[in-house]
Amino acid sequence: MGFEDFSAWQRWEDRSQIAGMKFPGVYVLCISNTDIATQPFQLLPNIIYIGMTNSKAGLKGRLTQFDNTIKGKQGHGGADRVRYKHRDYDKLIAELYISVRKFPCDVKRESPEDLLTMGDVSKHEYECFAEYKKRYHKWPEFNDKKLSDKYSRRGRNK
């Protein structure tokens, strides 16, 4: 499976500079203590989360939800799991990187072509999961709902 359509890695704080953030797509998050910004995308073992969006707000809107959640608000389940482990926002984003694969289409139009493209987004997320599991024999840490708890559930009985 090729990953050539993913953007180069970018620092989390520079995500708005990635082209095409208004479109739906798949996004991949990685924590790295070495600077991987501008390096070509690779399916690295330290990827912590793979997500997708078909929302009208595109990648930009979904990543805003993610950012708001790791800052302490609600709205993104995966980010809530990240926040459970990484409670210091500034420390987290100093090592957080993102790569995206955008899927240009008009979500609002809902033409047959646009609907097929939105299906491709979902399919590609699962292809990324499958390839990650094939290579590393596990889920990315915060996609693993059995092993990573949510911040919003801390202190609750399960």
Phi, psi and omega in degrees: 000129180270146179241021185294342180274357176282149176291163169297157176298141176229150172298145180307316183292345180256013186300330182292346179278350179286132181292145172081022183290351178280347183269162170295165177172185178250139178231147183231131181246142183221140171255127181218134177272359170250148184287112178253007180304136180076357176284147178300148179298137170221152177278085186279153179293338181267018171293132183255342184199139172236129181220172178213163174212142170240017185288159178296336178278356176066194179301320181303314181294318181292321180288332172295318176300317180299312181298315179301322181289318179289343174278341177132358178268186177253165172139342182221114184299315179297319179294329177295324176290321177299315183296329179302320181269324186246084186274345179266100185304312184297320178294318179299308186289344175293340182238008185263130181234155182223146170225144182228153168239113181273153178233092183301124174191174178249098183301324184289331185287323178058036174289164177306320179295317179295319179296320177296321178296318178296326174295324177297326178299309181298317179299318182293325176301315180292327175296321177295316176303312183298316181293320178298313180294325178296318182282320190244357175060032178197169172280156165304144191313312187266003166272345181275094185291340179281330185254345181239122182274165178265144176301319184294344179259002183300139179084350178273150174282140179258000000 
